[in-house]
Structures are given as structure tokens and as C-alpha cells.
Amino acid sequence: MRVIFFGSSAFAVPSLLEIGRAHDVIAVYTQADRPAGRGLKLTPTPVRIAAAGAGMPVFTPEKLDAALCEAAAVLAPDVLVTASYGKILPRALLNVPALGALNVHPSLLPQYRGATPIQAALRDGLSATGVSIIWMSERMDAGDIALAETVAINPDDDFESLHDRLAQVSAGLLRSALGALAAGTLGRVAQDETKATFTRPIAKDDLRLALDDASRSVNVVRSLSPKPGAWLEVGGQRVKVLQARTEDGAHDALAAPGDLLSLDGDGPLIACRSGALRLLRVVPAGKPPMRGADFARSLR
């Protein structure tokens, strides 16, 4: 089939390349280059880099306006596909393809609509999440479900590991969806709006560990590791936490959340309102990542 692809982040790259192996990707739309890194150098999206490497035509429009819709219509696509694009496609664009528009979303919809479903599943301590392929609508992540697949969340998963696994599952599921679409057999099941939950972009204030409950703090660390990273203050310095675990046993009942309880063992032990948090891998300010035990020795 003739496919127009909309995507930006690294999550979308496996889906784009998988489509390219089986179909004719006639255009790839991605977000414009943005400043990145300490030097704020203009940097292309991972999708732009992958598409260019595969010889696919790439476009970086600032607006999804009438002119873009007309240009897309001239290409006569069979289907539009979006995956982690960052913008909602207007109705005029959704009406362009002959067979429909599909979106890849890394959750079992209607749970976790919005920008951060992978982080939300980890933060909430789920044992499973999944991928949904939906028929696109003008409402965010609200279209009818075409296909879905459950994916287990391992106890040691963080954002990076779960993100990469879901990206690969998405590519395979999208391949199946496009095959069914071409054959005229792709299903369509409306989402149950009463079960819809929503996520939002990660804000700066979300990165500081609240230390209310040790188990929840571990899950927050997982959801933000390795980037952008949760943080707290230890020994008077700001420390990014990449890996942590809860610690059983009796602790100082008079300790306040954030107090340093111990520098022994695998890393600093930090008091929470409920339980305690052992820091296993950290990034002290201005330093490279290190084991918690090494950081504890530096504090001693």
C-alpha cells in the first residue's frame, strides 16, 4: 500500500522501518529540528534521521494546514499512520487516505491516553501494559481499536527498557494491522469511555522525589530513568537517581522524609514517610553515573 507516515521520537522508528519493508512509504512527516544538548545545536528527530537513511522523502511542516492537506491528497495514499508524532491530525487530513488513518499508542486503550503512557504504567506499579492500534479520530487517542497486544512489565524495567520493548511490539502489531487493512479484515471496536484515563507531559516539578512512600518512590524512579531522571538532595547536594529499591527493617521512627539513615551496603539509605529507599545507581551533580555504594563512600 501507499503509506504516509507521521512520527517524531525514537519510539516511532521501528514502526517506520517495518512499514518500509512491506509497503511504499511515499512521505514521512516529522517535527522540525529543535535545539538540543548543552550547545543547543539544531537536531533532527530520530524519525527524520531514520527516514533519510532509508531513502524516504521527509518533510518537517510547522503547521498541518490546508496546503499540507492538499499536498498529501495529491500523493493519493491508501493509509496514514501516526506514531509518537506530537500533534493531532486535523479532520481534513484524516479524510485524505483511501482506506483510513491508524495510530500506534503504547498502552491498552482507553487506559493512559495522552503523552506519557509508558511513564504512567511504571509509576503506577503495573505488572502489564500494552500497545493499541486505533482508527484515528479528531479526539486524542479516542478512536476505535483495531488491534491490541498485552506486554508484561518486568520488576527491573525502567522507562528505557520498557519503551524499547513496546516500540518493537508496536512495529510487529502495525505490520499485522496494515496486512488486515489491505485484506479488508481489520476490526473496529469502540473504546469504553467510562474506563478512559489520561496522562500529561512530565513537568519539572514531577522530577523531585516526594518520598512519601518508598515503593511509590521506586516506581517514580523507574518511570523517569535514565532520562530525565528523578532527583533528591543527599548530603546537601542534588542527586539524580537512576535505580533504587525499598528497604525492609526497622528505621529511625523520628526520621523525616529525606533524612540520611545509613551509608552502608549498596548505597545511601533515605527515609521516606513510609519505609526507606536504598539508592543503587545515581548521578551526582556534575559527575557521571555511579553505583550507590561508590557514592556512599564519597559521602563518608
Backbone as CSV, one residue per row, in Angstrom:
resi,resn,N_x,N_y,N_z,CA_x,CA_y,CA_z,C_x,C_y,C_z
1,MET,0.832,-1.199,0.000,0.000,0.000,0.000,0.867,1.248,0.000
2,ARG,0.266,2.357,-0.409,0.921,3.659,-0.374,0.645,4.281,0.991
3,VAL,1.721,4.551,1.743,1.589,4.977,3.138,2.242,6.333,3.341
4,ILE,1.539,7.239,4.046,2.138,8.462,4.568,2.302,8.269,6.070
5,PHE,3.502,8.536,6.570,3.828,8.270,7.970,4.087,9.581,8.699
6,PHE,3.490,9.709,9.890,3.725,10.848,10.771,4.350,10.335,12.068
7,GLY,5.548,10.798,12.387,6.199,10.361,13.618,7.398,11.246,13.911
8,SER,7.840,11.229,15.165,8.968,12.079,15.538,9.993,11.366,16.411
9,SER,9.565,10.759,17.512,10.505,10.259,18.509,11.081,8.896,18.132
10,ALA,12.031,8.438,18.950,12.671,7.137,18.725,11.662,5.997,18.794
11,PHE,10.577,6.182,19.556,9.567,5.134,19.654,9.002,4.777,18.282
12,ALA,8.886,5.753,17.385,8.251,5.543,16.086,9.168,4.886,15.065
13,VAL,10.468,4.872,15.302,11.416,4.407,14.291,11.204,2.941,13.907
14,PRO,11.076,1.982,14.844,10.848,0.602,14.413,9.586,0.439,13.563
15,SER,8.534,1.176,13.888,7.306,1.097,13.092,7.535,1.613,11.683
16,LEU,8.224,2.738,11.563,8.519,3.293,10.238,9.322,2.305,9.397
17,LEU,10.376,1.748,9.956,11.229,0.840,9.191,10.494,-0.454,8.837
18,GLU,9.637,-0.915,9.737,8.853,-2.129,9.451,7.892,-1.887,8.299
19,ILE,7.227,-0.731,8.303,6.329,-0.394,7.202,7.100,-0.334,5.889
20,GLY,8.288,0.260,5.941,9.088,0.413,4.730,9.498,-0.893,4.100
21,ARG,9.547,-1.957,4.895,9.919,-3.266,4.347,8.779,-3.927,3.587
22,ALA,7.529,-3.529,3.881,6.387,-4.215,3.287,5.533,-3.324,2.387
23,HIS,5.688,-2.006,2.534,4.812,-1.084,1.805,5.625,0.066,1.216
24,ASP,4.957,0.891,0.437,5.586,2.041,-0.211,5.338,3.284,0.636
25,VAL,6.351,3.703,1.387,6.228,4.908,2.203,6.500,6.105,1.291
26,ILE,5.449,6.803,0.911,5.555,7.851,-0.101,5.900,9.212,0.509
27,ALA,5.734,9.347,1.833,6.116,10.593,2.508,6.201,10.339,4.004
28,VAL,7.168,10.986,4.638,7.315,10.937,6.093,7.259,12.369,6.612
29,TYR,6.332,12.622,7.520,6.225,13.936,8.155,6.693,13.819,9.598
30,THR,7.582,14.733,9.973,8.106,14.729,11.332,8.254,16.167,11.803
31,GLN,8.481,16.356,13.088,8.603,17.712,13.602,9.948,18.325,13.186
32,ALA,9.961,19.641,13.146,11.150,20.364,12.707,12.310,20.158,13.675
33,ASP,13.526,20.374,13.183,14.716,20.271,14.023,14.581,21.216,15.215
34,ARG,15.019,20.741,16.387,14.918,21.526,17.611,16.288,21.641,18.280
35,PRO,16.544,22.721,19.023,17.798,22.818,19.771,17.894,21.712,20.817
36,ALA,19.064,21.127,20.950,19.260,20.039,21.910,20.691,20.059,22.422
37,GLY,20.867,19.500,23.624,22.190,19.413,24.213,22.632,20.734,24.815
38,ARG,23.809,20.708,25.426,24.327,21.906,26.091,24.604,23.036,25.107
39,GLY,24.969,22.668,23.875,25.237,23.685,22.875,24.009,24.160,22.138
40,LEU,22.847,23.554,22.456,21.575,23.902,21.811,21.686,23.861,20.291
41,LYS,22.382,22.850,19.795,22.537,22.663,18.352,21.235,22.127,17.774
42,LEU,20.840,22.662,16.605,19.636,22.171,15.949,19.811,20.686,15.619
43,THR,18.870,19.875,16.080,18.996,18.420,15.972,17.747,17.832,15.324
44,PRO,17.889,17.003,14.301,16.720,16.379,13.675,16.122,15.312,14.570
45,THR,14.856,15.021,14.357,14.198,13.970,15.128,14.759,12.606,14.735
46,PRO,14.641,11.601,15.612,15.063,10.247,15.237,14.354,9.730,13.990
47,VAL,13.086,10.108,13.803,12.353,9.669,12.616,12.941,10.289,11.351
48,ARG,13.304,11.560,11.417,13.904,12.193,10.238,15.211,11.503,9.867
49,ILE,16.017,11.186,10.867,17.298,10.518,10.608,17.068,9.140,9.992
50,ALA,16.115,8.383,10.555,15.848,7.029,10.055,15.272,7.062,8.646
51,ALA,14.350,7.991,8.398,13.727,8.081,7.079,14.743,8.466,6.011
52,ALA,15.593,9.428,6.329,16.623,9.836,5.376,17.578,8.683,5.082
53,GLY,17.920,7.920,6.119,18.804,6.782,5.931,18.200,5.692,5.069
54,ALA,16.858,5.607,5.093,16.159,4.595,4.301,15.750,5.119,2.929
55,GLY,16.129,6.365,2.622,15.804,6.924,1.318,14.362,7.342,1.159
56,MET,13.674,7.605,2.269,12.278,8.022,2.209,12.190,9.544,2.157
57,PRO,11.251,10.104,1.402,11.084,11.561,1.363,10.565,12.084,2.701
58,VAL,11.233,13.119,3.251,10.916,13.610,4.592,10.512,15.082,4.520
59,PHE,9.494,15.433,5.309,9.016,16.807,5.378,8.864,17.206,6.845
60,THR,9.126,18.490,7.137,9.067,18.972,8.523,8.175,20.206,8.620
61,PRO,6.880,20.070,8.387,6.000,21.240,8.405,5.791,21.771,9.819
62,GLU,5.710,23.092,9.928,5.400,23.703,11.214,3.904,23.612,11.505
63,LYS,3.089,23.621,10.441,1.637,23.589,10.613,1.018,22.518,9.721
64,LEU,-0.012,21.881,10.235,-0.783,20.920,9.446,-1.970,21.675,8.857
65,ASP,-1.685,22.517,7.847,-2.692,23.421,7.316,-3.306,22.884,6.025
66,ALA,-4.120,23.729,5.391,-4.815,23.312,4.177,-3.850,22.972,3.058
67,ALA,-2.749,23.714,2.962,-1.774,23.444,1.908,-1.154,22.058,2.078
68,LEU,-0.872,21.679,3.322,-0.306,20.350,3.565,-1.327,19.270,3.221
69,CYS,-2.588,19.492,3.598,-3.631,18.507,3.281,-3.757,18.316,1.781
70,GLU,-3.667,19.395,1.040,-3.762,19.310,-0.418,-2.567,18.557,-0.988
71,ALA,-1.379,18.824,-0.453,-0.179,18.134,-0.923,-0.256,16.642,-0.629
72,ALA,-0.788,16.290,0.537,-0.943,14.878,0.888,-1.950,14.197,-0.024
73,ALA,-3.026,14.904,-0.363,-4.050,14.324,-1.231,-3.499,14.030,-2.622
74,VAL,-2.603,14.891,-3.115,-2.000,14.686,-4.431,-1.218,13.377,-4.473
75,LEU,-0.659,12.977,-3.315,0.122,11.736,-3.256,-0.750,10.483,-3.308
76,ALA,-2.045,10.637,-3.134,-3.015,9.530,-3.208,-2.633,8.354,-2.310
77,PRO,-2.514,8.582,-0.998,-2.150,7.480,-0.099,-3.322,6.536,0.139
78,ASP,-3.006,5.287,0.404,-4.028,4.335,0.840,-4.311,4.498,2.329
79,VAL,-3.268,4.840,3.099,-3.415,4.902,4.555,-2.430,5.911,5.135
80,LEU,-2.852,6.586,6.208,-1.956,7.397,7.020,-1.650,6.620,8.292
81,VAL,-0.416,6.714,8.763,-0.020,6.082,10.019,0.676,7.123,10.886
82,THR,0.289,7.214,12.155,0.988,8.089,13.093,1.524,7.265,14.257
83,ALA,2.692,7.652,14.731,3.300,7.022,15.902,4.175,8.066,16.574
84,SER,3.792,8.514,17.758,4.588,9.459,18.529,4.980,10.671,17.688
85,TYR,3.977,11.264,17.036,4.240,12.431,16.188,4.305,13.722,16.997
86,GLY,3.408,13.870,17.956,3.430,15.067,18.796,2.374,16.092,18.469
87,LYS,1.592,15.851,17.417,0.496,16.744,17.052,-0.722,15.914,16.666
88,ILE,-1.914,16.478,16.866,-3.146,15.821,16.465,-3.460,16.190,15.022
89,LEU,-3.720,15.199,14.190,-4.016,15.440,12.786,-5.442,15.986,12.631
90,PRO,-5.619,17.043,11.812,-6.961,17.607,11.611,-7.844,16.687,10.781
91,ARG,-9.145,16.913,10.869,-10.114,16.083,10.148,-9.841,16.083,8.646
92,ALA,-9.475,17.234,8.089,-9.232,17.310,6.644,-8.115,16.363,6.224
93,LEU,-7.135,16.168,7.087,-6.031,15.266,6.766,-6.453,13.810,6.951
94,LEU,-7.262,13.535,7.954,-7.725,12.167,8.183,-8.601,11.665,7.039
95,ASN,-9.211,12.597,6.324,-10.086,12.219,5.206,-9.333,11.959,3.910
96,VAL,-8.028,12.210,3.898,-7.248,12.085,2.669,-7.064,10.633,2.213
97,PRO,-6.653,9.697,3.079,-6.344,8.346,2.590,-7.578,7.573,2.158
98,ALA,-7.373,6.649,1.214,-8.482,5.869,0.684,-9.054,4.884,1.701
99,LEU,-8.171,4.311,2.546,-8.609,3.244,3.447,-8.730,3.662,4.905
100,GLY,-8.088,4.742,5.312,-8.197,5.189,6.694,-6.870,5.648,7.264
101,ALA,-6.921,6.072,8.530,-5.739,6.549,9.247,-5.616,5.775,10.552
102,LEU,-4.425,5.260,10.820,-4.179,4.444,12.003,-3.142,5.113,12.900
103,ASN,-3.312,4.937,14.201,-2.370,5.482,15.174,-1.847,4.367,16.077
104,VAL,-0.547,4.440,16.411,0.087,3.493,17.326,0.203,4.161,18.689
105,HIS,-0.310,3.498,19.736,-0.263,4.087,21.079,0.222,3.037,22.079
106,PRO,1.235,3.359,22.915,1.801,2.368,23.838,1.052,2.233,25.165
107,SER,-0.203,1.841,25.090,-0.971,1.443,26.270,-2.149,0.624,25.786
108,LEU,-2.842,0.003,26.720,-4.066,-0.719,26.381,-5.229,0.260,26.532
109,LEU,-5.517,0.973,25.465,-6.583,1.964,25.494,-7.922,1.311,25.826
110,PRO,-8.777,2.065,26.564,-8.720,3.507,26.838,-7.861,3.924,28.040
111,GLN,-7.117,3.001,28.631,-6.246,3.377,29.744,-5.041,4.152,29.236
112,TYR,-4.696,5.230,29.940,-3.496,6.017,29.679,-3.476,6.661,28.286
113,ARG,-4.520,7.395,27.982,-4.457,8.256,26.803,-3.469,9.398,27.084
114,GLY,-2.956,10.004,26.025,-2.119,11.174,26.221,-0.635,10.928,26.000
115,ALA,0.186,11.850,26.518,1.592,11.960,26.124,2.545,10.999,26.816
116,THR,2.209,10.495,28.013,3.204,9.737,28.793,2.651,8.407,29.313
117,PRO,2.123,7.565,28.452,1.540,6.303,28.928,2.563,5.313,29.476
118,ILE,3.773,5.304,28.927,4.789,4.360,29.413,5.228,4.753,30.819
119,GLN,5.488,6.025,31.013,5.877,6.506,32.345,4.770,6.249,33.360
120,ALA,3.520,6.461,32.946,2.396,6.288,33.867,2.254,4.836,34.314
121,ALA,2.434,3.895,33.392,2.306,2.476,33.741,3.369,2.066,34.753
122,LEU,4.594,2.565,34.586,5.668,2.264,35.537,5.434,2.964,36.867
123,ARG,5.060,4.219,36.825,4.828,4.989,38.057,3.731,4.361,38.906
124,ASP,2.718,3.798,38.231,1.595,3.194,38.955,1.865,1.752,39.365
125,GLY,3.038,1.245,39.059,3.422,-0.090,39.507,2.688,-1.227,38.828
126,LEU,2.263,-1.046,37.571,1.549,-2.104,36.866,2.474,-3.274,36.527
127,SER,1.890,-4.445,36.411,2.658,-5.619,36.000,2.531,-5.884,34.506
128,ALA,1.658,-5.132,33.836,1.485,-5.282,32.386,0.930,-3.995,31.803
129,THR,1.272,-3.765,30.547,0.695,-2.671,29.772,0.460,-3.232,28.373
130,GLY,0.640,-2.441,27.334,0.428,-2.995,26.012,0.532,-1.949,24.922
131,VAL,0.131,-2.353,23.725,0.119,-1.484,22.548,-1.253,-1.571,21.911
132,SER,-1.775,-0.432,21.484,-3.054,-0.381,20.774,-2.840,0.266,19.410
133,ILE,-3.429,-0.329,18.378,-3.526,0.299,17.058,-4.964,0.761,16.916
134,ILE,-5.165,2.072,16.718,-6.526,2.596,16.669,-6.784,3.303,15.345
135,TRP,-8.058,3.317,14.969,-8.506,4.144,13.864,-8.542,5.584,14.380
136,MET,-7.870,6.480,13.695,-7.724,7.828,14.221,-9.022,8.622,14.152
137,SER,-9.188,9.468,15.164,-10.282,10.424,15.194,-9.689,11.783,15.579
138,GLU,-10.520,12.817,15.585,-10.035,14.149,15.948,-9.763,14.275,17.434
139,ARG,-10.297,13.374,18.244,-10.060,13.399,19.679,-8.820,12.571,20.003
140,MET,-8.036,13.042,20.945,-6.768,12.411,21.291,-6.949,10.978,21.790
141,ASP,-6.383,10.020,21.046,-6.330,8.605,21.447,-7.701,8.005,21.718
142,ALA,-8.748,8.544,21.085,-10.115,8.100,21.367,-10.719,7.259,20.255
143,GLY,-9.971,6.999,19.190,-10.527,6.261,18.061,-10.807,4.800,18.375
144,ASP,-11.571,4.169,17.495,-11.902,2.753,17.657,-10.631,1.900,17.626
145,ILE,-10.629,0.844,18.411,-9.463,-0.036,18.498,-9.484,-1.051,17.358
146,ALA,-8.369,-1.128,16.640,-8.235,-2.097,15.561,-7.555,-3.373,16.049
147,LEU,-6.438,-3.215,16.745,-5.701,-4.342,17.320,-5.085,-3.892,18.634
148,ALA,-4.846,-4.839,19.533,-4.158,-4.538,20.788,-3.386,-5.763,21.232
149,GLU,-2.270,-5.530,21.924,-1.441,-6.635,22.428,-0.912,-6.276,23.809
150,THR,-1.063,-7.205,24.749,-0.573,-7.000,26.113,0.916,-7.285,26.189
151,VAL,1.627,-6.477,26.977,3.075,-6.631,27.168,3.361,-6.622,28.666
152,ALA,4.075,-7.627,29.144,4.411,-7.708,30.567,5.431,-6.636,30.937
153,ILE,5.305,-6.120,32.162,6.291,-5.197,32.718,7.116,-5.967,33.742
154,ASN,8.403,-6.095,33.512,9.280,-6.823,34.419,9.617,-5.975,35.641
155,PRO,9.875,-6.610,36.790,10.191,-5.843,38.005,11.382,-4.909,37.852
156,ASP,12.327,-5.270,36.970,13.519,-4.422,36.802,13.408,-3.482,35.606
157,ASP,12.257,-3.412,34.978,12.085,-2.493,33.857,12.146,-1.045,34.330
158,ASP,12.790,-0.197,33.535,12.674,1.243,33.706,12.099,1.801,32.410
159,PHE,12.034,3.122,32.304,11.420,3.708,31.113,12.132,3.269,29.844
160,GLU,13.448,3.284,29.858,14.201,2.953,28.647,13.929,1.531,28.179
161,SER,14.004,0.559,29.068,13.832,-0.836,28.660,12.405,-1.114,28.206
162,LEU,11.418,-0.557,28.926,10.023,-0.797,28.545,9.697,-0.058,27.250
163,HIS,10.183,1.159,27.101,9.984,1.936,25.880,10.487,1.155,24.666
164,ASP,11.702,0.619,24.750,12.286,-0.066,23.604,11.520,-1.340,23.272
165,ARG,11.065,-2.068,24.289,10.304,-3.289,24.032,8.943,-2.975,23.405
166,LEU,8.280,-1.953,23.911,6.988,-1.566,23.351,7.129,-1.063,21.918
167,ALA,8.235,-0.384,21.624,8.458,0.097,20.257,8.569,-1.069,19.282
168,GLN,9.241,-2.140,19.700,9.371,-3.316,18.831,8.041,-4.051,18.677
169,VAL,7.303,-4.180,19.769,5.986,-4.816,19.692,5.064,-4.002,18.786
170,SER,5.152,-2.688,18.883,4.321,-1.809,18.059,4.574,-2.046,16.575
171,ALA,5.830,-2.208,16.210,6.167,-2.419,14.803,5.532,-3.692,14.265
172,GLY,5.608,-4.767,15.049,5.006,-6.018,14.611,3.494,-5.943,14.547
173,LEU,2.893,-5.284,15.539,1.437,-5.175,15.560,0.945,-4.287,14.423
174,LEU,1.687,-3.233,14.114,1.316,-2.366,12.997,1.411,-3.114,11.676
175,ARG,2.426,-3.945,11.518,2.539,-4.761,10.305,1.294,-5.635,10.130
176,SER,0.848,-6.249,11.232,-0.352,-7.083,11.173,-1.588,-6.258,10.830
177,ALA,-1.673,-5.064,11.411,-2.832,-4.203,11.160,-2.895,-3.778,9.696
178,LEU,-1.749,-3.417,9.130,-1.749,-2.995,7.732,-2.067,-4.163,6.796
179,GLY,-1.602,-5.351,7.163,-1.950,-6.521,6.361,-3.443,-6.780,6.367
180,ALA,-4.062,-6.659,7.554,-5.505,-6.852,7.654,-6.262,-5.734,6.937
181,LEU,-5.736,-4.510,7.014,-6.376,-3.386,6.332,-6.377,-3.611,4.823
182,ALA,-5.260,-4.062,4.287,-5.174,-4.323,2.853,-6.132,-5.431,2.421
183,ALA,-6.344,-6.387,3.318,-7.251,-7.507,3.009,-8.708,-7.184,3.308
184,GLY,-8.955,-6.028,3.907,-10.326,-5.644,4.235,-10.877,-6.342,5.456
185,THR,-9.990,-6.811,6.355,-10.450,-7.584,7.517,-10.088,-6.930,8.853
186,LEU,-9.595,-5.708,8.835,-9.175,-5.068,10.071,-10.390,-4.697,10.913
187,GLY,-10.365,-5.112,12.193,-11.504,-4.899,13.074,-11.665,-3.460,13.525
188,ARG,-12.754,-3.232,14.238,-13.051,-1.879,14.720,-13.977,-1.995,15.919
189,VAL,-13.436,-1.715,17.114,-14.209,-1.820,18.353,-14.126,-0.491,19.093
190,ALA,-15.269,0.081,19.413,-15.297,1.372,20.096,-14.698,1.259,21.492
191,GLN,-13.992,2.296,21.926,-13.453,2.336,23.280,-14.574,2.617,24.287
192,ASP,-14.405,2.060,25.476,-15.342,2.309,26.570,-14.935,3.611,27.261
193,GLU,-15.662,4.676,26.989,-15.293,5.988,27.519,-15.343,6.037,29.046
194,THR,-16.128,5.175,29.663,-16.221,5.185,31.128,-14.939,4.675,31.776
195,LYS,-14.074,4.017,31.002,-12.825,3.474,31.549,-11.600,4.281,31.112
196,ALA,-11.827,5.400,30.466,-10.706,6.196,29.966,-9.950,6.869,31.110
197,THR,-8.630,6.789,31.055,-7.758,7.537,31.966,-6.773,8.328,31.114
198,PHE,-6.185,9.377,31.705,-5.400,10.318,30.916,-4.045,10.588,31.561
199,THR,-3.054,10.849,30.725,-1.724,11.225,31.188,-1.419,12.632,30.681
200,ARG,-0.350,13.200,31.192,0.065,14.539,30.768,1.581,14.557,30.624
201,PRO,2.115,15.565,29.937,3.576,15.667,29.824,4.231,15.774,31.200
202,ILE,5.475,15.294,31.298,6.233,15.370,32.536,6.635,16.824,32.783
203,ALA,6.304,17.343,33.958,6.662,18.709,34.332,7.911,18.689,35.207
204,LYS,8.558,19.841,35.318,9.783,19.951,36.110,9.549,19.523,37.555
205,ASP,8.394,19.899,38.101,8.103,19.559,39.496,7.890,18.065,39.714
206,ASP,7.608,17.320,38.634,7.382,15.877,38.753,8.687,15.111,38.984
207,LEU,9.821,15.758,38.760,11.101,15.056,38.818,11.632,14.910,40.240
208,ARG,11.198,15.765,41.153,11.685,15.684,42.525,10.918,14.606,43.281
209,LEU,11.643,13.677,43.884,11.009,12.592,44.624,10.299,13.133,45.864
210,ALA,9.023,12.776,46.003,8.237,13.246,47.146,8.596,12.497,48.423
211,LEU,9.084,11.247,48.298,9.497,10.428,49.439,8.363,10.215,50.437
212,ASP,7.135,10.140,49.929,6.005,9.841,50.804,5.921,8.351,51.102
213,ASP,6.133,7.537,50.082,6.094,6.087,50.225,7.263,5.492,49.447
214,ALA,7.995,4.586,50.078,9.201,4.051,49.452,8.892,3.284,48.163
215,SER,7.839,2.477,48.174,7.501,1.695,46.983,7.122,2.606,45.821
216,ARG,6.327,3.633,46.113,5.959,4.562,45.042,7.187,5.322,44.546
217,SER,8.095,5.667,45.452,9.302,6.373,45.035,10.146,5.524,44.088
218,VAL,10.232,4.226,44.347,10.947,3.322,43.444,10.302,3.338,42.061
219,ASN,8.969,3.306,42.024,8.269,3.307,40.748,8.452,4.624,39.996
220,VAL,8.485,5.729,40.725,8.747,7.019,40.086,10.148,7.028,39.485
221,VAL,11.121,6.508,40.215,12.491,6.412,39.702,12.505,5.603,38.407
222,ARG,11.851,4.468,38.408,11.798,3.611,37.207,11.183,4.353,36.027
223,SER,10.121,5.096,36.293,9.388,5.765,35.220,10.176,6.898,34.577
224,LEU,11.190,7.398,35.256,11.955,8.549,34.761,13.401,8.208,34.426
225,SER,13.769,6.937,34.502,15.160,6.528,34.283,15.350,5.943,32.885
226,PRO,16.428,6.320,32.198,17.523,7.182,32.646,17.289,8.680,32.420
227,LYS,16.328,9.035,31.581,16.058,10.451,31.317,14.574,10.725,31.458
228,PRO,14.216,11.857,32.000,15.056,12.958,32.511,15.650,12.684,33.886
229,GLY,15.140,11.678,34.599,15.705,11.283,35.881,15.044,11.951,37.069
230,ALA,14.630,11.140,38.049,14.118,11.673,39.314,15.298,12.126,40.166
231,TRP,15.051,13.064,41.082,16.164,13.551,41.900,15.719,13.839,43.327
232,LEU,16.707,13.932,44.201,16.507,14.351,45.583,17.821,14.921,46.089
233,GLU,17.812,15.484,47.273,19.028,16.019,47.869,19.585,15.026,48.880
234,VAL,20.875,14.729,48.737,21.566,13.814,49.652,22.852,14.495,50.105
235,GLY,23.018,14.637,51.397,24.226,15.266,51.915,24.422,16.675,51.411
236,GLY,23.312,17.379,51.191,23.397,18.766,50.756,23.626,18.958,49.272
237,GLN,23.610,17.882,48.491,23.798,18.018,47.044,22.673,17.324,46.287
238,ARG,22.370,17.888,45.142,21.307,17.340,44.297,21.820,16.111,43.559
239,VAL,21.038,15.027,43.634,21.459,13.757,43.065,20.322,13.182,42.215
240,LYS,20.651,12.845,40.980,19.687,12.149,40.127,19.745,10.661,40.455
241,VAL,18.584,10.031,40.584,18.508,8.615,40.963,18.068,7.793,39.754
242,LEU,18.905,6.854,39.327,18.612,6.007,38.180,18.036,4.651,38.585
243,GLN,18.372,4.197,39.793,17.877,2.897,40.256,17.812,2.916,41.777
244,ALA,16.738,2.342,42.313,16.567,2.301,43.770,15.715,1.094,44.129
245,ARG,15.728,0.773,45.420,14.854,-0.304,45.909,14.348,0.080,47.292
246,THR,13.256,-0.533,47.684,12.759,-0.338,49.040,13.606,-1.173,49.992
247,GLU,13.669,-0.743,51.227,14.491,-1.435,52.224,13.608,-1.855,53.393
248,ASP,13.596,-3.149,53.673,12.854,-3.665,54.818,13.649,-3.455,56.102
249,GLY,12.956,-3.572,57.223,13.627,-3.473,58.511,13.226,-2.236,59.278
250,ALA,13.620,-2.195,60.528,13.275,-1.071,61.398,14.179,0.120,61.101
251,HIS,13.584,1.308,61.078,14.322,2.534,60.835,13.962,3.555,61.906
252,ASP,14.742,4.577,61.990,14.540,5.616,62.987,13.142,6.213,62.859
253,ALA,12.324,6.013,63.861,10.944,6.486,63.815,10.853,7.996,63.805
254,LEU,11.909,8.666,64.241,11.892,10.128,64.303,12.443,10.775,63.029
255,ALA,12.916,9.949,62.097,13.499,10.491,60.870,12.424,11.113,59.987
256,ALA,12.756,12.240,59.372,11.851,12.906,58.446,12.146,12.440,57.024
257,PRO,11.153,12.493,56.133,11.413,12.116,54.742,12.597,12.893,54.175
258,GLY,13.548,12.161,53.595,14.746,12.773,53.049,15.962,12.652,53.939
259,ASP,15.765,12.291,55.212,16.903,12.126,56.117,17.777,10.956,55.667
260,LEU,19.078,11.118,55.847,20.034,10.065,55.516,20.139,9.107,56.696
261,LEU,19.722,7.860,56.492,19.691,6.875,57.576,20.980,6.064,57.680
262,SER,21.603,5.811,56.526,22.785,4.941,56.535,23.604,5.167,55.276
263,LEU,24.921,4.935,55.398,25.812,4.957,54.242,26.456,3.590,54.027
264,ASP,25.899,2.582,54.627,26.422,1.227,54.488,25.757,0.518,53.313
265,GLY,26.269,-0.651,52.974,25.625,-1.511,51.990,25.750,-1.012,50.564
266,ASP,24.666,-1.185,49.785,24.689,-0.935,48.348,24.505,0.527,47.975
267,GLY,24.300,1.387,48.956,24.126,2.800,48.658,23.458,3.514,49.805
268,PRO,23.354,4.838,49.732,22.712,5.591,50.803,21.278,5.124,51.037
269,LEU,20.892,5.089,52.322,19.531,4.727,52.693,18.812,6.002,53.125
270,ILE,17.702,6.295,52.449,16.987,7.548,52.646,15.623,7.269,53.272
271,ALA,15.280,8.033,54.296,13.985,7.871,54.959,12.863,8.384,54.070
272,CYS,11.753,7.640,54.063,10.505,8.084,53.435,9.446,8.190,54.523
273,ARG,8.338,8.801,54.211,7.257,8.878,55.199,6.795,7.474,55.593
274,SER,6.842,6.582,54.590,6.547,5.173,54.826,7.657,4.341,54.211
275,GLY,8.481,3.677,55.052,9.575,2.861,54.558,10.827,3.662,54.285
276,ALA,11.781,3.025,53.599,13.055,3.656,53.289,13.501,3.268,51.889
277,LEU,14.331,4.119,51.299,14.735,3.990,49.901,16.247,3.823,49.823
278,ARG,16.706,2.731,49.211,18.128,2.486,49.016,18.500,2.946,47.600
279,LEU,19.460,3.844,47.483,19.885,4.380,46.190,20.965,3.477,45.599
280,LEU,20.662,2.817,44.488,21.557,1.819,43.916,22.407,2.345,42.768
281,ARG,21.893,3.322,42.044,22.646,3.934,40.950,22.240,5.393,40.856
282,VAL,23.224,6.279,40.846,22.931,7.706,40.948,23.836,8.505,40.009
283,VAL,23.439,9.769,39.822,24.262,10.721,39.081,24.390,11.981,39.940
284,PRO,25.472,12.110,40.718,25.669,13.339,41.485,25.867,14.523,40.543
285,ALA,25.552,15.715,41.013,25.675,16.913,40.185,27.092,17.063,39.633
286,GLY,27.197,17.209,38.306,28.481,17.430,37.668,29.347,16.198,37.533
287,LYS,28.797,15.013,37.811,29.582,13.783,37.757,28.878,12.739,36.900
288,PRO,29.615,11.712,36.462,28.996,10.646,35.660,28.191,9.703,36.551
289,PRO,27.372,8.843,35.949,26.633,7.853,36.736,27.583,6.967,37.531
290,MET,27.153,6.583,38.730,27.977,5.711,39.566,27.088,4.812,40.417
291,ARG,27.678,3.754,40.929,26.959,2.860,41.837,26.655,3.590,43.137
292,GLY,25.559,3.199,43.741,25.200,3.803,45.013,26.256,3.597,46.078
293,ALA,26.892,2.417,46.084,27.917,2.132,47.081,29.107,3.079,46.929
294,ASP,29.490,3.379,45.675,30.600,4.303,45.449,30.221,5.714,45.889
295,PHE,28.976,6.097,45.631,28.525,7.411,46.055,28.506,7.508,47.578
296,ALA,28.073,6.434,48.231,28.051,6.427,49.704,29.461,6.592,50.267
297,ARG,30.454,5.944,49.650,31.827,6.083,50.121,32.309,7.523,49.970
298,SER,31.898,8.177,48.881,32.317,9.573,48.681,31.697,10.479,49.754
299,LEU,30.506,10.144,50.213,29.874,10.933,51.271,30.555,10.703,52.620
300,ARG,31.019,9.479,52.857,31.718,9.200,54.105,33.033,9.945,54.178
